[in-house]
Amino acid sequence: MLVNCCRMHLHRGGLVLLPGGSRSISTAFHFYQNKQLELYAAKDAQRLTLRQLVFFGRSMNEDRIIKSANYVRTELPVRIAHRLRDMQTLPYVVVNQESVSDVYEAYWSAFDRFRRYPPLTTLAENDEFCRFLRGLLDEHKSVIPNLSLGLSLSSPYLAPERLDSFMRRMLVSRISRRVLAEHHIALSRYLTAKRNGETVSDDRVGIIHLGLRVKESIEKCARFLRKRPYDADGDAIEGAAADAPWSDVVIDGHLDTKFSYIQAHLEYIVFELLKNSFRATRLRHPTFRQLPPIQITIVAGENDVALRISDQGGGLLTPEIRSPSDQFSFSHIRNPVRLDVSRLGALRRISSSGRGMTATVDEQVSSWQSKSDCEDPQQNAGVNPHPRIGIGLPMSNIFATYFGGSLELVSLDGYGTDVYLRLPKLGTNLEGIELW
């Protein structure tokens, strides 16, 4: 009776109460006892640039690592608080989805634990804090599949613009928190190695590669993908193409291009785009014993690094997909595959498997290669091995635009697709996080 009364009162007040037994009671507590949430949500997130992250991390010492730890300790609950508030504005029927309510509970738990975490003053305390961060990163592996499942099921109740805007804020914020946490953990690992007299590389600062060679990253992704089973996507392919080797990847342009960037982000994007091109090319040419190559052109501009990926996979547009950008949408109105039964089933299996998804290359590669050869772009970026669930392109778009880049798909119907990826190379663009 108490829970039902709470639900009616909260719903009438424009807030949402999540369903189910003890979950309802704990969530009611979240909504009523939310002065701390209001306090943190009233603060602005302190957006950073790659250059700022590099500058602070270059000369790491005990004092700086403690400052970094306390910055992460105080900044992450602010970013989480904004996302909790965002979820509270969703319609009741959306938050009532079990998978969405699971995300809310996970975020509330993380927020509460962060705000209660005491200030750090010693390296020993920082070591414990890094273990705390790593534990939370692992706990939140279910966020992407749960959000994707819950919002797909809720797609009929949200306008496409609102659904995509919400999902973008949630996923960009997730990337931002992972960047801060992973960067601090990497800086801490570097300082520990340095203090122990170990040899440390000077080509990285935290998770940022100072001289990332674009051609080498492309070749790495292509190498992983060419080891992929030909039937990895479960496509029923008959004829010569069923056993034909994957397409060659031909790279031209400014082959010596290098710039400072988060290697895991670049390689996740390239991996996903190449994976789609490989598959489309095989499906398009079922009688070919040698599949057409995929062409990648690297261009180093004054302010940006650009890639053009061209395939002969037949293009993107179908009766269901009227614009290439609809491939980035989480709404079934723009992208009907969002409500495909097999996709929803795959999301349910992933979200309940315990593996979750981190949006990295390694988690996909590890499912079909030996663990001895598992330095993989997906695992490093933060998504797990999974079937075709429509996450790759939206996540690639979010990774590309996180620091002010862009990803554009151009469909040459009946022939193939050109993909244009642009990433800023000066490191001066702020994180693309949105508060509301």
Disulfide bonds with the S-S distance in Angstrom:
none
